[in-house]
Amino acid sequence: MIVFQNTRKKVVCHICGCQSSFFSPEGVSLREARCPECEATQRASDVAGVIIHTFLKNDTLPLFKTSLSLAYLKIYEAQSTGIIHDCLKNLPDYHCSEYFEDVKPGELHQKGILCQDLQKLTFSDNSFDLVITQDVFEHIQDPDKAFVEIYRVLKPGGFHIFTIPYHEGNKTLQRITIEDGKENHRYPPVYHGDPLREQGAPVFTDFGEDLISKLELQGFMTDSFLCGQWYNSHEIPTIRDETSYDTYLKYYNTNDLCRFFKYNSWVFRSQKPEKMVKNNA
């Protein structure tokens, strides 16, 4: 684990370079606090910081000034909006996508946005130096399959830099399983806000402290960056019974989920090994 920065103090925004305290309304998750200059969330700034730390080796450089230094990379981001997208979108080998249920993966939506399903990417093997996903994997039916796909499309030595809502102190919980092609809700249904879907995006998985060991079994070498720690593990939301579900519904029905989903800011960095280790067993 690498401790990167802490938002309780004055920090550098890794998007614009502003040195200030991020702000958020009272009670709102500090992971979603915003830079007073560029309005990047703390989460986006932290992702940018890990990208810069990984490829440019200088933690003080802002992404919007250094993005051209990443022009040698082939990058795929699994979203077509956001401030990191805005910083990288003009690079010569930057690719982005969304998932549309009514569009075949690999084809364009009517708005010209590429559709990709992380569980069955249409890209060739060993294509990308960097894959970026931000709070996506909790919404995927089979996240293990998606991690395998990202491993496949990364070049040897390439990185997957990503965020998820991380449930410290708990093991990974599969909220929804697929049985005979149908969703089986093992726990009360939970949704996160989604600009593409009015109801929100269903949460299939609550990721816990066994995540890194699961990724290592798939061949990744994974680091975790604790970029901002504000909540104890017992404050991280777990929705497993009627009481916790009723509390969630109160915030969901008032469109105020950022006051409920309080997570610390973790960024994960998984690398595909440059050379495959032969198994002699």
N, C-alpha and C positions, 0 to 999 in steps of 0.2 A: 504494500500500500504506500502511495506517495501523497503526502500532504502538500497541497499546491498553494492554497490561499484561503482566507476566511473573510466572508462578507460582513462580519460584524464590524470590521475595521475599514478604514479608507483603503481602497484597492484600485488596481489598474484594470480598466475595461479592455479586454483582449480584442475587442472589435474596433474601437475608435481610439484607444489610448488615453482616454479621460482618467484622471486620478481623483476619485471621489467615492463617497458611499452610495451604493445602490439603494433605491427607494422602493417602497411598496406600501399600499394601504395597511392600516392596522389590522393585524390578524391574518393577512394573506401570506402564503408560503414564501419564505425568503428565497427559495429556489427560483421563484418567478419575479423577484425584485428586478427593477430596471435601472439601467444606466441613465443618469440625468442628461447626458449629451445625445447619445444615439438611440436610446430606449431599447437597447438589447437587453434581453433577460439575463439574469445571472447564469442560468443554465447555458445559454448560447455563448456567452463570454467564456465560460469554462471550457466548452468544446473547442472554441477558437484557440484558447490558451494551450490546450493539449496538442492541437494541430501544429501550432507554432513551435512548441517545445519539441515535438517529434521531428519536424522537417527542417526547421530553421535554427534550432539550438539557441534561441534567444527569447527568454520569457517576457521581455519588456516591449517587444515590437507588436503593434496592433495589426490585426488581420487586414484592415482596409488599405494599409500602406504597404503591406508585404505580399499581398495576394499574387502579384506578378512574379514574385520569386518562386511561386509554386507552379509556374506555367509548364515546367518540365514533367509534372505529374499527370497521370490519367486518373481522374477523380469521378466517383459516382456518389451522388447524394440521393437518398430515398425520400426526397420532398422537393417541390418546385417553388416554394416560397420561403420566406424567412431571411433574417439578416445575414446568415452565413451564405445562403444561396446568393444573395445580392452581392456579396463580396467576391464570390467565385464564378459567377455565371458567365463572365466574359473571357474566362480562360479558354485557351484553344482546345483543351481536351477534358472539359468539364461536362458531365452528363447528369441529368436529374430525372425524376419520375414521380408519379403518384400511383396509387392503386385504385382502379375504377372497376366495380363489379360487372359492368356491362361492356367492358372493352377487353379484347384479347391481349394478354401480355405481349409486349414487343410492338404493339400498334399504338397509333396516336389517338388521343381523345379529340373530340370535335374542337376543343380549344387549343389543339396543337401540343398538348402535354403527353409525353410518353407514358404508357401504362406498363408497370412492372409488378409482378407478384414475387416478393422476396423468397417465397417457398419454391419457386421455379423460374429463376431469372433466365432471360433469353440471351445474356451476354456469353461470350466465349470463355473458356478456361483461361486463367492467368491473364486477365485483362487489365486490372486496376492496381494502381499503387496505393490508393486510399478509397475506402468506402466510409461514408458518414451516415449514421442513422440517429435520429433524436426522438426518444420516447415513442418508438414504433413497435418494438418487439413484444411488448405486453399485449398488443392487439392482434398478433398473428396466431392463427389456429395451431400451427405446429412450429414453434420457434426453433426447435432443434434442427428441423429441415432447413429453415432459413439460415441458421448459422452455418450449416454445411454448404449451402449455396454461396454464401459470402466467401467462405474459405475457398471454394472452387474458383470463383471469378477473381480473387486476389492474385496478384503476381507473387512469386516467392519473395519473401521479405516485405510484402505489403501489409498495410494496417487497416483494421476496422476500428474506428473511433466512434463511440456511441454512448448514449445515455438511456437509462430506464428509470422508472420509479423503483428505488431499491429499498427492500424491506429488511432493514438491519435487525439482527437478532432472531430471524426466522429462516426456515428453509423455503425453497421455492414451492409455491402452491399453484397447482393447475386448477383454475376456477371453472373452466369449461373444457370438456373433452368431446371428441367427435366419435360417435358410435353409430355404425351403419349409415354414415353420411349425415347424421343428425347431431345437433348440439345437445350435449347433456350438461346442464348446469348443476355442478356439485355444490355450489355456494350461491348466495343471492347475487343477481346480476348487477354488475357495476359498469358504468360508462365514463369515459373521459371526453372532454370537449373536443370536437372535430369540426373544422370549418367546412368540410365537404359533406357532413352528415348531421342533420338537424338533431337526431336523437343522441348523437355522440358515437364514439367508437367503443365497442364492447371490450372489456378486459378479459383476456383468456388466461393470463399468467401473472401472478405476483412473484417477482424474482427475489430470491433471498441469498443468503451467504454461501450457498453451494454453487453459485453461478460460475465462479472462476474454475472450480474443479470440473464442472460439466464441460466448459470450453476447452480445458486442457485435454480431456478425453477425446475431443474432436480434432486435436492436433494444434490448437492455438497456444501461443505463449501470451498470457494476459496480465496486464498491470491494472491496478485501480488507483484513481486519483481522487482523493477526498478534498474537494475544492472549497467546500463551505459546510460547516457542521454547526447546526443550531438546535437540533432536536435529539432527545434521548430515544433509544430504541422503542420504549413503551409509548412514545408520542407518535410514532409512525403509524398511519392508519391501517388497520386490519379489519376486513369486513367478512366475518364468518358466522355471525349469529344475528338474531332479530334486533338486539339492542344497537349494535354497531351499524346494522343496515338502516335502522330508523334514523340514526344520526346522519348517515350518508344521504338519505332521501331528503332530509331537511335542507341540506346544502344544494343538492341536485335540483330540487324544485324551485329554489330561489336563484338558480344560475350563479352560484357562489362557491363552486367546487375548489377554488384556489385557497379558500379558508379551511377546507377539510383535508385536502391532499398535501400534507406537510411532509416533505422529504428533504433530507440533506442532499447537497449537490455532489454527486459522484459522476465521474467520467471514466469509462472503461476503454482500454486500448488493447486490442487483440492483434497479434502479429502472426502471419503465416510464415513458418520457418523458411529461411533461404535455401536450406538443403534438407531433404527428407531423410529422417533417421531410419535406417533399415532395421527391421525386426528380425533378429537371428534366432528367435525362439522356435 
